[in-house]
């Protein structure tokens, strides 16, 4: 059972930046594809960004491409989401997720591919 704990959320003005972190309990962290998702009030959870276990492959939702950057430190069992140029529409609860990877280069973008989820961290972007 992989346990994930997100941190770094908060209130920020439009145009500002935040860096989310997600710490994993799994010792074989590098064998997991990792992803960030978000859920705004009244909306379904949506994909934000994903990264492969070997850090080589990344994938982003169109809405965040060029503004958000996903990265990971396998020595620290941690995945990050750097969010720049934040917009009010980025307001949501952000969740970190882990998926056992069938290969080191795999990225996963569907919620159904991720069996392990954190509890989320709130991000509020004011206009």
N, C-alpha and C positions, 0 to 999 in steps of 0.2 A: 504494500500500500504506500503510494507516494503522497506525502503531505506537502502542500504548497502554501506559502504565506506571502501575500502581497503587502507592499508598503509604498509610501511616497505620494499618495494622493493628497488632494487639498483643494483650496480655493485659489484661483489665479485669474488675473485679468486677461481679456482677449489680447492675443499677441505675445503672451508670456510663455514660459516653458515649465515643464515638470519632468522629473525622471522617476519612473516607477521601477520598483525592484520586486523580484519574486524569488524567495529562497525555498529550495527543495530539500527534502529529507533523504532523497535517494542517493546512495553511494555511487550507483552507476549512472549518474545524471547525464553523462555524455551519450548514453545510449537512447536517450529520449528526445524526440522532436518536441519543441516548446512553442506555445502560441499565446497571444494576447487577444482577448475578445472584450467586447463592451456591451452594456445593456442600458439604454436610456429608459426613463419612466414610460410605460405604456407601449414599449417597443420590444421586439424580439432581440435576443442576444445575437451580435454580429461579429464577424471576423475582423480583426485589426491587422495583425502581423504574425508571422511565423518564422522560425529559424530551425535549421537542421542540427542534428547532434554534433556534427563536426564544424559548425559555424559557417560553412561555405555558402549554403543556400539560404536565402531569405525571400519572403514574399509579403506583399502589402496590399491592403484594400486600396482601391483607387482614391477613396476619400482622404487617406492619410499619406499617400505616397509623396515623398519630397519633404514632408514635415516631421514624420515619426521615423525613428530608427530602432530596430530591435537588435539586441546583442546578447551575448552570454559569456560567462566566465565559468568554465567547467571545473576549474580548481576550487571555486567558491560555491559550486552548486547553485548558481544564481543566474537568472535571466533578467534583462533590463528592457525598458521601453522609454527612450528619450523622446519627449513630445515637445516640439517647437511650434511657434506660430499658432498657438491654440486658438480655437474658435468656440463660440458659445455652443455650437452643435456637437462639439466633442464632449460635452457634459454627459457623464454616464458613470456607472459602476464598471470598473475595469477588472477583468478576471484573467488570471494566468492559468494555463492548462498544460498538461504533459501527456504525451502519447508514446508508447513503446515504439521505437523505430525499427522497421524491417531493414533499414539500411542507413548508413551514416549520413547520406545526402538527402534523406527524406524530409520534406516539409508537409505539414498537414494543415488544411484550411477549413475543414468542416467540423462543426461542434461534435458530431457523432464519432469523429476519429479520436477524440480525447476522452479517456476514461477518468482522468484525474484533474480536479479543479480546486483552485483556491476559493476563499470566501469573498474576495473582491476588495477593491479600494475605491473610494468615491473621488471622482474628479469633477469639479464645478468650475466652469469658465464663465466669468461675468463679462457682460458687454460694456 
